[in-house]
């Protein structure tokens, strides 16, 4: 929404009325898919950042926002007509141009989500592959500060200008909004550079004498030089802290996750609703199983190691579980469980 506001005030609001409100709403509209959460957390994971976050969905989301803005404008116009004392807008409403603004703002949402590690399905429904840039943490205080400053500082100067009797030459805040958007691009460019250094450093290491088959580096919230590295080999996964400034991989502070053998229990859990959805989304899925006491069944827990930040929490967020009965039928399944239904937490293999 902040990005949409900066885009609107960067000059689009000088071409047509309602540009800023249209771009703010269009920049946020894709997240309407969170309504899938009413059908449960698994459905929320399955459909989040799907069709509403794709290139195919953009023109439809923009059209929906434009329809909402039209209704609001029509309602306000009727109220203005009833109260003749209310001034009319200084700029005319150019609906075709507003649709163009809405499309641009909707595309900005895709770009912002693409920069994070969560990923986005840009080409759904033709291609369900996840794409991610992996350079920005899901909540980035620096970006928030830049965007808020780009909106707030010009507003403050505008108030000061009004107090001293200065003349307004049109919508205020264009320079601040443009500066904020330029800073956003510069932040992305610098973090992409550091991300490449981190990945290059990781590629130069052997991990417990094993060559990696896949690896990735994920950002922390504030420090652009600190990265959460994840490595996959034939027999295990490893998470390692990475310093892109040096650059250096702190392999001695890493954590090993040995790959458990495939069993009938794990196959049953992976074929469940949670298992299918989770494994479709996860990049480095780690699946561990445990037999419950008293022959009550089996507990299988899922986690994606790209979120197994060692300094953030002991257990990775966005994990899931499947509780199977003795006959391997699904008894319970869900997301975001810090503790299993049995009251116990599964442990991974410790680092040697």
N, C-alpha and C positions, 0 to 999 in steps of 0.2 A: 504493500500500500504506500509506503514511503517512496519507493522507486517510482510508482505511478504518479504520485504527487509531484515529484521532482521533474518527471518527464512532462507533465502537463504545464508546469510553470516555466519550463525551459524555452517556451516560445509558442507552443501549440495553443495556449490560452489567449494568444493575441490574434488568432485567426478565426476563432469561433467561440461563442458562449458555451458553457458547460463542458469545456475540454478537460479541466482538471478533475471534476467529479467523475466524468466518464472514464478517465484513465486510471483513477484510484480504484474504482469498482472493477474495471476490466483486469487490472493487475492482480487482483485478489480472487477473481471469480473462479479460477480453476480449482481452488480448494473447497468448492462446494461438494467435492467427492467425499469429504469427511462425513457426510450424512450417511454413508454406508456403515458407519460405526453403530447405527441403531440396530443393525442386523448382527452385531457382534464384532469383536476385535479381529477375528480371522477374516471376515468379509471386508473389514476396514483395510487390513493389510493387502488383501487381494486386489482391491479396486483403487487404492490411493495412488495418485500420480499415474493414472491410467489414461483413459480416453479424454478426459478434460484437460490433461497435461500434454496432449499430442498435437502435432501440426494439423491433423484432421479436425480436432476439437476446437482449435483457436477461432476460426470464423464463426462457429456456432455460439461459443461463449461470448464473443464480441457482440454478436447480434442480440443475444439475450440481455446483455448489459445495456445495449442501446435501447432495447424495448423498455427496460425499466426506467432509464433516464427520460425517455419520451413520455412515459406515464407521469413521472414526477413533474416534468416540465408542463405537461398539459394541466395537471392539478394546480400548479402554482400560477399558471397563466389565467386560469379561471378565477382564482382568488384575487389576482392582481386586477382583473377586469371588474370584479365586484368592489374593490377598493381603489378608486381612481387616483387616490393620493400616492399610491406606491409607484416608484419610478420604474420604468422599463429598462431591460438590460441594454448596456451600451453597445454590445456586439450582437449581430444576428446569429441565429442557430443554423449552422450548416451541417445537416444530418449526414450527408455523404462523407464529409471531412471528419465528422465525429466517429463514423464507423472505422475509418482509416486509423484514427487515434486509438480506438478500442482494440483494434487488431495489434497495433504496435505494443500497447500495454500488456495485452494477453501474451504476446511473444516474450516480453520481458520476464514474465513469471516462469516460463519454460527455461529461459537462460539462467535465472537465479537458482532454480532448483537443480539444474544441470551442474552447477558449480559445486554442489554438495556431494557427500559420499553416499547418500541414500539412493540416488539414482532416479531416472525418469524414463518412461516409455514413450519416446518421441514419435514413433511411427505406428503406434496402435491405431486401428485394429489390423493393419497389414503385417506388422512385425512387433512381437511382444518382447523384444530384447530390451534390457535395461542399459541405459547410458549414464555415465557420471564422469565429472571432471576431477573430483576428489581434492579440491583446493581450498574449500571453505567449510568450516564447521557449521553445524545446523543452526546455531545461534552465534552470530559474530558481533561482539560489542563495537568493534572499530567501524564496521559498516553502518551499524545503527547510528553511531555518533556522527559520522560523515553526512548521512542522509538527513538526520534531524537538524544538524547545524545548517545544512544547505537550505532548509525550509525556515528555520527559526531566526537565524541572524538577519536575513533580509526583512522579515516581518518586524523585527525590533527596530531596524533602521527606518522602516516605513512609518512606524509609530512616532519615532523621533522627528522625522520629516514633517509629519502632520502637526506635531506640537509647535514647531517653529514656523508653520505656515507655508511650507513648501508646496509646489504644485505637482500633482500627479500626472505623469505622461502616459499612463496606461497600467496594465497589470504589473504588480511589483514582484521582485524576487527572481527574475530571469537569470541574472549573473550567478547568484548563489546556487540555484538549481543546476545550472550547467556545470559549475565547479564541483558540486557533489557527485554528479554523474561521471565526470572526468576522473575524480578521485576513486570512485568505485572501480572503474576500468583499470586504473593504475594499481589498485590493490590486487585485483585479479591477476594482472600481469606479473607482479612481483611474487605472488604466492605460487603462480604456475612455475616461475623460475626456480623457486625453492623446492617445489614438489619434484621437479625434474632432477634436481641435485640429490634429493633424498632417494629417489628410485635408482638413480645411477650408483649411489653408494651401496645400496642394498644388493644390486646386481654384481658387485665386486667381491661378495663374501660367499664362503661355504658355511653351511649351518650344520654343525655337528658332523662335519665331513660329508654332508650331502648337498648336492646341487638343487637349487629351487626349480620347481616346474612352473610355479606362478608366484608373483609377489605384488604387493601394492603398498602405498603409503597414504595415510589418512591424517588430516589436520587436527590440531588442538584448537581450543576456543580463541586464544589470544596470541600466543607465541608463534610467529610464522616460521621459526627455525626448528620447532619441535614437531615430530611426526610419529604416528603410531604405525609401525611397520608390521605387515602380515605376510608370512612366507608359507608356501605349501611345497612339501617334498613328497616323495613316494610313500613314506611311512608316517609322516607327522606334519602338523602345522606348527609354526612358531610365531610368536609375537615379540617384536623387539623395538625398543626406543631408538629413534633415529634423529641425529642432529644434522640438519642440512647446512648449517653455517660452517661446520668443520671441513667437509662433511664426515660423519662418523656414525657407525652402527654399533650400539651398545649391546652386543650379543650376550655379554655376561649377565645382563639384567633381563634377558629374554625369558619367555615361558613356553614350554613345549606342551602340545596337545597331541598325544599319540592317537592315530586313527584306529578306532576299535574295529574288530572284524564284523562283517555283515552277518546278521543272524535273522531267523524268522521273526523275532521280536522287532528288530529295527526295520525290517522290510514292511511289516504290518503298520508300524508307526509312520513310515515314509509314504505309505499309500493312503493314509488318512487324509481328511480335508485339510487339517493343519499342516501335515507333512508336505502335501502337494503344493500348497500355497507358499509355504515357507521356503522350500527348496527351489522354487521358481524365482523367489526374490533374493535369497541369500547369495553372497559372493564367496564367502569362505565358511560354509556350514559345518558345524561340529555337532555330531549327534551322539549322545551317550545314554545308555540304558541301565536300569537297575531292577532287580527282582525284589518285590515288596515282601515284607515279612508275613508269615502265616499263609503263604501261597495265594495272597490276594490279587496277584497279577504283576504287572510290570509298569514302570515309569520310564518314559523316554523323553529326554529334554533336548531341545534344539537351541542353538545360539549361533549367531553370525560373528565370527572373530574380528570383523572390521570394527565392531563396537565393543570389543573386549579391552577397552583402555584400562591399563593397570592402575593409574592414579585417579580414575574417575569413580569406579566402584568395583567391588570384588566380583560381581557378576555382571555380565554384559546386558545392557538393556535390549529391548525388542527381541527377547527370547520367547520360546513357546514350549509347550509340553503336551504329551499325549499319554493318557492313562489307559492301559490295556488290561482287560480281564485275563484270567488263566487261559481262556480259549482264544486269546489275542484279538478279541473284539474291542472296539473303542468304547470306553466307559465315559471318558471326559477328555476334552482338549481345549486349549486356550492360549492366549498370548499374555506377555508381560507379567509372568508369575515370578516373584522374587523367591518364592518357596514353592516346592512341589505340593500337590494335593495330599501327599503322605506326611507333610511336615518336615521333609528332609530335603537337602540340596545336594545335587550331584556334584562330584568333584572331578576335575580333569587330572591328568597325570602331571605330577610336579616336574619342574625342570631339574635335570641332574646337577 
